[in-house]
């Protein structure tokens, strides 16, 4: 700062939620003005900087996340949760998407901060996700009224085991776009870019545009000349692929009613291929430019909902499970099991059930000091 004074510290809890990591704050500990809040959070995370060396961020979109939690203003929920995605090397803060992984830590955080009185064995917290207006119920162990982060649930992408957190979602279908299949169809042909072309072409590519909590565009990997089992760093290093996916993303976003997404992180792009490890479908997820080393919670729920209907781009690739069995989504570091059911409703489709198991862990609780303004 110009006067030499160090910036004031802010109460913060760093948590791993699912396969992400983020800073959790009470809304009352942050500025009420959005612009002032975002400026503060960028300085806390160390953005913009590819290494985020001067802040809490971990140099990847999966570790540059923020949860803002407060008592809910809605009688149907216990707490409100606003998710904010921060850039790494670009200075942006966006609330245009939700995050189901960071959501996994919201219930325990609410108990730790005294927003929720815990039960003596297990506690359920109804969480309103401000980004989309939908609700999720998180249920987790609280023996003797204390959050127990230990347990025997292993999730791929996270070392070791931890306590299970059950996430049951309500109202995820069309949460950002107004419909599970926002274009009105389970598959569409959109403009593509020929591989090797210097600019947009007139070819068409088949996609499924779906929103079960995360606006997503599903594409068969083979339609892009890929096998679908490429490592994330290989996909990230393919500049022609990135340019083509971005063109398809823009075209699909317009069909989905999302408008200009040039500065947005949605819709996500997911490549699909036949399962190789006994699951239902194999995936490679883009964030939208970096490649996920696993897959997000809402991304997994959306992929399952998008693959289940006949006629979607992934349906014939998939090994659809019998009713009552989990929909197992393969990803670069393992698999993610979800419980999703989609039914026909008149001319459209509705989601009857969306649930997943995650884990979370408190990493530190204390005061974080933001970087001074440059």
C-alpha positions as CSV (number, residue, x, y, z in Angstrom):
1,X,0.0,0.0,0.0
2,X,1.2,3.5,-0.7
3,X,1.2,4.5,3.0
4,X,3.2,1.4,3.9
5,X,0.5,-0.2,6.1
6,X,-0.1,-3.9,5.7
7,X,-3.6,-4.9,4.6
8,X,-6.0,-6.1,7.3
9,X,-6.4,-9.8,7.8
10,X,-9.6,-11.7,7.0
11,X,-11.0,-14.7,8.8
12,X,-10.8,-17.7,6.5
13,X,-10.9,-21.5,6.4
14,X,-9.0,-23.4,3.7
15,X,-10.8,-26.7,2.9
16,X,-10.5,-29.5,0.4
17,X,-14.0,-30.2,-1.0
18,X,-14.1,-33.3,-3.1
19,X,-11.4,-33.0,-5.7
20,X,-11.1,-29.2,-5.4
21,X,-9.6,-26.9,-2.8
22,X,-10.9,-23.5,-1.8
23,X,-11.1,-20.6,0.7
24,X,-14.3,-20.5,2.7
25,X,-15.6,-17.3,4.2
26,X,-18.6,-16.0,6.1
27,X,-20.3,-13.4,4.0
28,X,-20.2,-11.1,7.0
29,X,-16.3,-11.2,6.9
30,X,-16.1,-9.9,3.4
31,X,-17.1,-6.5,1.8
32,X,-20.8,-6.2,1.0
33,X,-19.9,-4.5,-2.3
34,X,-19.2,-7.1,-5.0
35,X,-16.4,-5.2,-6.7
36,X,-14.6,-4.6,-3.4
37,X,-15.1,-8.2,-2.4
38,X,-13.7,-9.5,-5.8
39,X,-10.7,-7.2,-5.5
40,X,-10.0,-8.5,-2.0
41,X,-10.4,-12.2,-3.1
42,X,-8.0,-11.8,-6.1
43,X,-5.4,-10.4,-3.7
44,X,-6.0,-13.2,-1.2
45,X,-5.6,-15.9,-3.9
46,X,-2.6,-14.2,-5.6
47,X,-4.3,-13.7,-9.0
48,X,-3.2,-12.8,-11.6
49,X,-0.1,-15.0,-11.6
50,X,0.4,-18.5,-13.2
51,X,1.9,-19.7,-9.9
52,X,-0.3,-17.6,-7.6
53,X,2.9,-17.4,-5.6
54,X,1.8,-14.5,-3.4
55,X,-1.6,-16.0,-2.3
56,X,-3.6,-19.0,-1.3
57,X,-4.3,-20.2,-4.9
58,X,-2.7,-23.5,-6.1
59,X,-1.9,-22.5,-9.7
60,X,-4.9,-24.3,-11.1
61,X,-8.6,-23.6,-11.5
62,X,-9.4,-26.5,-9.2
63,X,-7.5,-24.8,-6.4
64,X,-8.5,-21.2,-7.1
65,X,-12.1,-21.3,-5.7
66,X,-14.0,-19.5,-3.0
67,X,-17.2,-20.3,-1.0
68,X,-19.1,-17.5,0.6
69,X,-21.5,-18.7,3.3
70,X,-24.2,-17.0,5.3
71,X,-27.5,-17.9,7.1
72,X,-30.1,-18.4,4.5
73,X,-32.7,-15.8,3.7
74,X,-34.9,-18.7,2.4
75,X,-37.2,-20.5,4.8
76,X,-36.5,-23.7,2.9
77,X,-32.8,-23.7,3.5
78,X,-30.4,-23.4,6.4
79,X,-27.5,-21.6,4.8
80,X,-26.8,-19.8,1.5
81,X,-23.7,-20.7,-0.5
82,X,-22.2,-18.5,-3.2
83,X,-19.5,-20.1,-5.3
84,X,-16.9,-17.9,-6.9
85,X,-14.4,-19.2,-9.5
86,X,-11.2,-17.1,-9.6
87,X,-8.8,-16.9,-12.5
88,X,-5.2,-18.0,-12.1
89,X,-3.1,-16.0,-14.6
90,X,-6.1,-13.9,-15.5
91,X,-7.7,-11.5,-13.0
92,X,-11.4,-12.5,-13.0
93,X,-14.0,-13.6,-10.5
94,X,-17.1,-15.2,-11.8
95,X,-20.3,-16.6,-10.3
96,X,-21.7,-18.0,-13.6
97,X,-21.2,-21.5,-12.5
98,X,-21.7,-23.6,-9.4
99,X,-19.3,-26.1,-7.8
100,X,-20.4,-29.4,-6.3
101,X,-17.0,-30.2,-5.0
102,X,-16.6,-27.1,-2.9
103,X,-20.2,-27.6,-1.9
104,X,-19.1,-30.7,0.0
105,X,-17.3,-28.5,2.6
106,X,-20.2,-26.0,3.1
107,X,-22.1,-28.1,5.6
108,X,-19.1,-28.8,7.9
109,X,-18.0,-25.2,7.5
110,X,-21.4,-24.0,8.6
111,X,-21.2,-26.2,11.7
112,X,-17.6,-25.0,12.4
113,X,-18.6,-21.4,12.2
114,X,-21.7,-21.9,14.5
115,X,-24.3,-21.2,11.8
116,X,-25.8,-24.7,12.4
117,X,-26.3,-26.5,15.7
118,X,-25.0,-30.1,15.1
119,X,-26.7,-33.3,16.1
120,X,-25.0,-35.8,18.3
121,X,-24.4,-38.4,15.5
122,X,-25.2,-37.1,12.0
123,X,-26.1,-33.6,10.9
124,X,-28.0,-32.6,7.7
125,X,-27.7,-29.1,6.3
126,X,-30.0,-27.7,3.6
127,X,-27.9,-25.5,1.4
128,X,-29.3,-23.0,-1.1
129,X,-26.8,-22.5,-4.0
130,X,-27.1,-18.9,-4.7
131,X,-25.5,-19.3,-8.2
132,X,-28.4,-21.3,-9.5
133,X,-31.2,-21.2,-6.8
134,X,-31.2,-24.9,-6.4
135,X,-30.9,-26.7,-3.0
136,X,-28.7,-29.6,-1.8
137,X,-28.8,-31.4,1.5
138,X,-25.4,-32.4,2.9
139,X,-25.4,-35.1,5.5
140,X,-22.2,-36.0,7.5
141,X,-21.0,-37.4,10.8
142,X,-20.9,-35.2,13.9
143,X,-20.3,-37.5,16.8
144,X,-20.8,-35.7,20.1
145,X,-21.6,-32.6,18.1
146,X,-18.2,-32.3,16.4
147,X,-17.6,-32.6,12.7
148,X,-15.7,-35.9,12.0
149,X,-13.6,-35.6,8.8
150,X,-12.2,-39.1,9.2
151,X,-13.7,-42.1,7.5
152,X,-13.2,-44.9,5.0
153,X,-14.6,-43.4,1.9
154,X,-12.0,-43.1,-0.9
155,X,-12.7,-40.8,-3.9
156,X,-10.5,-41.0,-7.0
157,X,-8.3,-37.9,-7.3
158,X,-7.8,-37.6,-3.5
159,X,-5.2,-39.6,-1.6
160,X,-6.3,-41.7,1.3
161,X,-9.8,-41.9,2.8
162,X,-12.2,-39.5,4.7
163,X,-15.7,-39.3,6.1
164,X,-18.5,-39.6,3.7
165,X,-20.7,-36.5,2.9
166,X,-23.9,-37.4,1.2
167,X,-25.1,-34.7,-1.2
168,X,-28.7,-34.9,-2.4
169,X,-29.6,-32.3,-5.0
170,X,-33.0,-30.7,-5.7
171,X,-33.9,-28.5,-8.7
172,X,-30.6,-29.0,-10.6
173,X,-32.2,-29.6,-14.0
174,X,-32.0,-26.4,-16.0
175,X,-30.5,-24.5,-13.0
176,X,-28.6,-22.1,-15.3
177,X,-30.5,-22.4,-18.6
178,X,-34.1,-23.2,-17.6
179,X,-34.3,-26.7,-19.0
180,X,-32.4,-30.0,-18.7
181,X,-31.9,-29.9,-22.5
182,X,-32.0,-26.2,-23.1
183,X,-32.1,-26.4,-26.9
184,X,-35.2,-28.6,-26.7
185,X,-33.5,-31.6,-28.2
186,X,-31.2,-34.3,-26.8
187,X,-28.8,-33.8,-29.7
188,X,-28.0,-30.9,-32.0
189,X,-25.7,-30.2,-35.0
190,X,-23.6,-27.1,-34.4
191,X,-20.9,-25.4,-36.4
192,X,-17.4,-26.9,-36.1
193,X,-13.9,-26.1,-37.2
194,X,-12.1,-28.6,-39.4
195,X,-8.8,-29.8,-37.9
196,X,-6.0,-27.9,-39.5
197,X,-8.2,-25.0,-40.5
198,X,-7.1,-21.5,-39.8
199,X,-10.6,-20.4,-39.0
200,X,-14.3,-21.4,-38.6
201,X,-15.6,-23.8,-41.2
202,X,-19.0,-24.9,-42.4
203,X,-18.8,-28.5,-41.1
204,X,-21.2,-29.7,-38.5
205,X,-20.6,-31.7,-35.3
206,X,-23.2,-33.6,-33.2
207,X,-23.4,-32.5,-29.6
208,X,-25.7,-32.8,-26.6
209,X,-26.4,-29.6,-24.7
210,X,-27.4,-30.5,-21.1
211,X,-27.7,-28.7,-17.8
212,X,-28.2,-30.8,-14.6
213,X,-26.5,-28.2,-12.4
214,X,-23.7,-27.5,-14.8
215,X,-24.3,-26.2,-18.4
216,X,-22.3,-28.7,-20.4
217,X,-21.7,-29.7,-24.0
218,X,-21.1,-33.4,-24.6
219,X,-19.2,-34.5,-27.7
220,X,-18.0,-37.9,-28.9
221,X,-14.2,-37.9,-28.7
222,X,-14.1,-39.9,-32.0
223,X,-15.8,-37.0,-33.8
224,X,-12.8,-34.9,-33.0
225,X,-10.3,-37.6,-34.1
226,X,-9.5,-38.6,-30.5
227,X,-9.7,-41.9,-28.6
228,X,-11.0,-40.4,-25.4
229,X,-8.3,-41.9,-23.2
230,X,-5.6,-39.2,-23.8
231,X,-3.9,-37.8,-20.7
232,X,-5.0,-34.2,-19.6
233,X,-1.6,-32.7,-20.5
234,X,-1.8,-34.1,-24.0
235,X,-5.2,-32.5,-24.6
236,X,-4.1,-29.2,-23.1
237,X,-1.1,-29.1,-25.4
238,X,-3.2,-29.5,-28.6
239,X,-3.8,-26.0,-29.8
240,X,-5.9,-27.0,-32.7
241,X,-8.2,-29.0,-30.5
242,X,-8.6,-26.0,-28.0
243,X,-9.4,-23.7,-30.9
244,X,-12.0,-26.1,-32.2
245,X,-13.6,-26.7,-28.8
246,X,-13.8,-23.0,-28.2
247,X,-15.6,-22.5,-31.5
248,X,-18.0,-25.3,-30.7
249,X,-18.5,-23.9,-27.2
250,X,-19.5,-20.5,-28.5
251,X,-21.9,-22.0,-31.0
252,X,-23.5,-24.3,-28.4
253,X,-23.8,-21.6,-25.8
254,X,-25.8,-19.5,-28.2
255,X,-28.2,-22.4,-28.7
256,X,-28.4,-22.9,-24.9
257,X,-29.4,-19.2,-24.3
258,X,-26.2,-18.4,-22.4
259,X,-25.2,-15.5,-24.7
260,X,-21.6,-14.3,-24.9
261,X,-19.4,-16.8,-23.0
262,X,-16.1,-15.5,-24.1
263,X,-15.4,-14.3,-20.5
264,X,-17.3,-17.2,-18.9
265,X,-16.3,-20.6,-17.6
266,X,-19.5,-22.2,-18.8
267,X,-20.6,-24.2,-20.6
268,X,-18.1,-26.9,-19.8
269,X,-17.0,-29.2,-22.7
270,X,-16.9,-33.0,-22.1
271,X,-15.5,-35.6,-24.5
272,X,-17.2,-39.0,-24.3
273,X,-16.0,-42.4,-25.2
274,X,-16.9,-46.0,-24.5
275,X,-16.0,-47.2,-20.9
276,X,-12.7,-49.1,-20.5
277,X,-12.7,-49.9,-16.8
278,X,-16.2,-51.4,-16.2
279,X,-18.0,-48.0,-15.8
280,X,-20.9,-46.5,-17.8
281,X,-19.0,-43.9,-19.8
282,X,-15.5,-42.5,-20.1
283,X,-14.9,-38.7,-19.9
284,X,-12.4,-35.9,-20.5
285,X,-13.7,-32.6,-19.1
286,X,-12.5,-29.1,-20.0
287,X,-12.8,-26.2,-17.5
288,X,-13.3,-24.9,-20.3
289,X,-9.6,-24.6,-21.3
290,X,-7.7,-26.6,-18.7
291,X,-8.5,-30.3,-18.5
292,X,-9.9,-31.7,-15.3
293,X,-7.8,-34.5,-13.7
294,X,-11.1,-36.1,-12.7
295,X,-14.6,-34.6,-13.0
296,X,-16.7,-32.2,-10.9
297,X,-19.8,-33.2,-8.9
298,X,-22.3,-31.3,-10.9
299,X,-20.4,-32.1,-14.0
300,X,-20.8,-35.8,-13.2
301,X,-24.5,-35.4,-12.5
302,X,-24.9,-33.5,-15.8
303,X,-23.0,-36.1,-17.8
304,X,-25.2,-38.9,-16.5
305,X,-28.4,-37.0,-17.2
306,X,-27.2,-36.2,-20.7
307,X,-26.2,-39.7,-21.6
308,X,-29.2,-41.6,-20.2
309,X,-31.8,-40.5,-22.9
310,X,-31.8,-42.4,-26.2
311,X,-30.7,-40.3,-29.0
312,X,-28.1,-38.3,-27.0
313,X,-24.5,-38.4,-28.3
314,X,-23.3,-40.6,-25.5
315,X,-26.1,-43.0,-25.2
316,X,-24.9,-45.7,-27.7
317,X,-21.4,-45.4,-26.3
318,X,-22.5,-46.0,-22.7
319,X,-23.0,-49.2,-20.7
320,X,-26.3,-47.9,-19.1
321,X,-26.7,-49.5,-15.6
322,X,-29.8,-51.2,-14.4
323,X,-32.1,-49.2,-12.2
324,X,-30.9,-49.0,-8.6
325,X,-27.2,-49.3,-9.6
326,X,-24.8,-46.3,-9.7
327,X,-23.9,-44.6,-12.9
328,X,-20.1,-44.9,-12.9
329,X,-18.3,-42.2,-14.8
330,X,-14.7,-42.9,-15.7
331,X,-12.2,-40.0,-15.7
332,X,-8.4,-39.6,-15.9
333,X,-7.7,-40.6,-12.3
334,X,-10.4,-43.2,-11.7
335,X,-14.2,-43.1,-11.5
336,X,-17.0,-41.1,-9.9
337,X,-20.3,-42.9,-9.0
338,X,-23.5,-40.9,-9.1
339,X,-27.2,-41.8,-8.7
340,X,-29.2,-40.1,-11.4
341,X,-32.7,-40.9,-12.8
342,X,-34.3,-39.1,-15.8
343,X,-37.9,-39.5,-16.9
344,X,-40.0,-38.3,-19.8
345,X,-42.4,-35.5,-18.9
346,X,-44.7,-34.5,-21.7
347,X,-42.6,-33.1,-24.5
348,X,-39.6,-32.9,-22.3
349,X,-37.6,-34.7,-19.6
350,X,-37.2,-34.2,-15.9
351,X,-34.6,-35.4,-13.3
352,X,-36.1,-37.5,-10.6
353,X,-33.0,-38.0,-8.6
354,X,-29.5,-36.5,-8.4
355,X,-27.2,-37.7,-5.6
356,X,-23.5,-38.2,-5.0
357,X,-21.0,-39.0,-2.2
358,X,-18.0,-36.8,-1.5
359,X,-15.6,-36.0,1.2
360,X,-14.1,-32.8,2.6
361,X,-11.3,-31.8,5.0
362,X,-10.5,-28.7,7.0
363,X,-6.9,-27.8,6.2
364,X,-6.5,-24.6,8.2
365,X,-8.6,-22.1,10.0
366,X,-7.3,-18.7,10.8
367,X,-6.5,-15.3,9.3
368,X,-5.4,-14.7,5.7
369,X,-3.6,-11.5,4.8
370,X,-4.2,-10.3,1.2
371,X,-1.5,-9.0,-1.1
372,X,-1.3,-5.2,-1.1
373,X,-2.8,-3.5,-4.1
374,X,-0.3,-3.2,-6.9
